[in-house]
Amino acid sequence: MQDYDLIIVGGGMAGLTSAIYAARYNIKALVISRELGGTTATAHKVCNFPSYFEISGFELMKKVREQVEKLGVPIALEEVLEIKKDKAGFIIKTSNNSYSSKKVIYAPGNLRRKLDIKGEKEFYGKGVSYCAVCDGPFFRYKVVAVVGGGNSALSAAILLAEKSKKVYIIYRKSEFSKAEPAWVEAVKKSKNIEIMFDTEVMEIKGLKKVNSVVLNNKKELKVDGIFIEIGSNPNPRAVDSLQLNTNNNYIVADKNQESNVKGFFVAGDVVDFEFKQAVVSAGHGAIATRAVYDSLKMEE
């Protein structure tokens, strides 16, 4: 079993920022994540991260990853299956190995929410997508729908509109109350985006691939693809045995990002903190790592 002072679970903005600070504090650390980049990497454009007027999420996270690698923090591309507390700290079991660590920063990000309607599961990868950046190029000159009304939905629609023939934004509310004004303005200026307020998708239909969606007004809308951008939910299953304090499945943390379990810190979208932004996740990672450093020094 490999031993560390700190194991960081998660390869998104929060986890990789934690790794950068761990290197600066000379903490023996390891990043474990099934994949790198997190939610930020799927963003078409990031326009509110300091130092970049505009950058793709993929490019931003590539730069962050390169910084971590240059600092020499090891990264294990493995899926964390379980984290348990023991006398020395924590045991982290992955799909390939077992590790021990004095401290943990848990920053796994979230899982995309699903509509849970007929046809969604059946046509996943056949017209149903949760990532416009990943799958948008397959819908060049085609008609697509984006479900949702937040920043991620509107930015996905703008991306798709650059290549697709027509983009419908389907939103169950009467206005874009959660999206930033800049995204709303950009959507309204686009000539091939049509907004459908007070509308919900009830069913996804097709043969071998998606060819239409059934709406709550009983009408059937012809589309070649549907991009579901309705937010995400935390995924705390790997830490069930720790009995963490949560609020709606989001983990509660103190001002140092420490949970109710001593030595177990949390950062990023999994935290019970309403403002889900890349810059906030980076802040969480920095705060948590500083707290880990202070705790390790006190224990020497």
N, C-alpha and C positions, 0 to 999 in steps of 0.2 A: 504494500500500500504506500502510495506517495504522500508525503506530508508537506503542508504549506502553512504559512502564517495567515494567508487570506486566499479564499477561493471566491471568484466573482462569477456568478451564474447569469449569463446573458451577454449577447454580443451586439446589442443596440447602442444607442447614444449613452445611456446611463452606465451600462456595463463597461464600455470601452473608455469612457471618461474616468471611471473608477480605476481602470488599469493604468491610465496615464499618470494619475496621482499616486498610485501605488509605486510606480517606478520612481517618481520624484522623492517619495518618502523611503525608498530602499526597502520596501516590504516584499518578502518572498511571496509572490502571488501567481495565480493561475486563472485564466479565463476559460470557462467551459460554456459552450453554446452549440446547439445543433447547426446553426447558421449565423452568419454575421450580417450586420446592417440594420436589423430590426425594422420597425414601422417606418422610420425616417427614410430608409433606402427605397421605399416604394413610392415616395412622393415625387410627383412630376417636377414641381418647382418648390424650393424653399426660399422664401423672400424675407424672412424675419429672423434669420440667424446672424448674429454679429460677425462682421468681416466680409460678408457676401451680400451684395445687393440682390443677386439671384443666382441660385445654383441648384442643380438637380439633386434630389435626395441621395441617389446612388453615388454621385461624385462626392458629395459631402461625407458620406460614410466611408467611402474609399480612402479619403484623406485621413479621417480619424483612425481607420484601421492601420494605415501605413505609419502613422505616428506611434501607435502602440507597438507595432512590429519593430520599428527603429529603436524604440526604448528597450526592447528585449524582453517584453512580457510574453510568456508562452501562452498559446491558445490551443485548446483541445476541442476539436469539432466533434462533440459527442452530445447525446441527449441525456439530461439529468433526469433520473427516474425517481430518486428518493433522497431526502436529506434527513438525517437523524441526529439528535443531540447525544453526546456522550460526555464523560468527565473531562476529557482533554479539549473538547470543542464540538466538532461536527464530523459526521461521516457522510460523504457524498457518493452515492452510487449512480453510475452512468450505464449506458448501453454497452460499454466496453471495459470499464475499470471501476475501482473504488479509490477514493481519496480521503485524506483526513486534513482538517484545517482548524486552526484556532478560532478564526472568524469567517463569516460568510457575508458577502453583499449579494443580495438576491434581486436581480434585475431582468427577469425573463420576458418582459413585455406582456402583450395581451394576445388573445385569439380573436380573429375577426368574427363579428356577429353574423348570424345567418337569418334569413327570412323565415325559415322552417315552413316552406310551402311546397306543394306538389310540383315536382319537376326540378327543384333546385339541386337536390342530390344526384338525380339521374343524369342531368345535363352539365354537371360540373366538369370543366375542361372541354365541353362541347358547345360552348356559348355562354356558360355561366362562369363568371370570374370575380375574384375579390381583389384584383391588382391590375389597374389600368396601365401602369408602367410596364408590367411584365407581358400582358396579353394584348395591349392596344394595337401593336403592329399587325396582328392577325385580322383586324377589322378595317383595313384600309378600303375606302370607298363604300363602306357598308353602313347600315343603319343600326344604331345601338341605343340602349337605355342605361341610365345611371340611376340607381335607387339611393336616395338619401338627400340631406339638405345641409350638411355641415361642410367644413373646409375641405375634407378629403373628397367628398362627393363632387363639389364644385370644381376643385382642381383637376379631378379625374375627367370631368366633362370637358374642360378646356383642353386638356391633353388630347382626348379622343376627337374633339372637333377639328383638330389640326389635320387629321387624315381621313376621318370618317365622313360619309356623305351627310348624315343626319344624326344628331344626338338628342335624345329626350331625357330630361331630368324629371324623375317621378318622385314627388315628395308628399308625404301624408299630411303635412301642415299647410297653412294658408300663406306662409311667408318664410324666408330664410332667416330665422331668428338666432341661429347659433353660428352662422358663418361670418367671417370677417367681411366688412364692407367692400374691401378691394376685390375679393373673389366674386362677390355678388355683382359688382359693377362690370367685371370682366365677362361674366356669363351673359349678362344682359346685352353687352356689346357684340357678342358673337352672332353671326348671321345664320349659322346652322345648328344652334342650340334652341330647343323648344322646352319651356318650363311647364310642367303639369302639376299644379298645386292641388291639395285636397284629394290626392289620388294614391292608391295603394295597388301593388301587384299581388294578385291572389293565386296565380298559377303560372307556371312556365311550361310552354308547349313546344313540341317539335317531333321530328321523326328520328333521324340519326344525330341531329343537332338542333339547337334552338331556332325556331322560326316565328314565334309570337309569345306575347304575355297577355294574360287575362287580367283586366283591371277591376276595381271594386264597383265600377258603374256598369259592369257586365260587358263592356266593350273589349274587343281583342285588338291589340296593337302589334303590327308586324315589325319584328326586329330580328337582326342576325345575332345579336349578343346582348347580354345583360350584365352590368357591373354593379355589384352590391357593395355599397359604401355607407353602412349604417352604424359604424363605430366598432368597438371591440369590448371584450370582457376579460378580466384577469383569469389566469390559469394557475391556481395555487395547489394543484393536486400533488405535486412532488413534496410539498411541505405539510401535508395533512397531519402527520404525527407530531408536529411541533406545537399544535394547538395555539396558533397565532391569533391575536385579536384582529378582527376584520370588520369592515363596514360594507355591506353589499359585495362581499368577496374581495374587496380591496384591503390591503394590509395597512393597519394603523401604525404610524411611526411617530417618534418624538422629534424634537428639533434637530437631533443629530442623526436622524434617519434610522434609529435603532427601534426594533420591534419590542414587544413585551418579553421576548426570549433574549436573554443576555448574550451578546456577541453575534446576534443575527440582525443584519442591517438590510434595509430595502431601498430601492431607488427606481425611478422611472414610472412607467404607466401602471405598474402593479400597486403603487402606493395610493392610499386614500387621500388624494389631492386632486381637486377638480380640474385644474388648468393643465391639460395634457399637451405639452409642447416639447420640442427637442431641446430648447435652451433650458427648460425646467428640469428635464431628465439629466442633462449635463450637470446642472447645479446639485441635484440629488447625489449624483455619483461622486462629485468633489467633496461634498459635506460628509457623506458616509465614509469615504476613505480617510479623511482627516480624523474622524472619530475613531476609526479602526486603529490608526497610528497612535493616537493618544492612549487608547485602551491597552495596546500592546506594550507601550512604554511604561505604563503604570504597573503592568504585570511582570516586568523584568526584575 
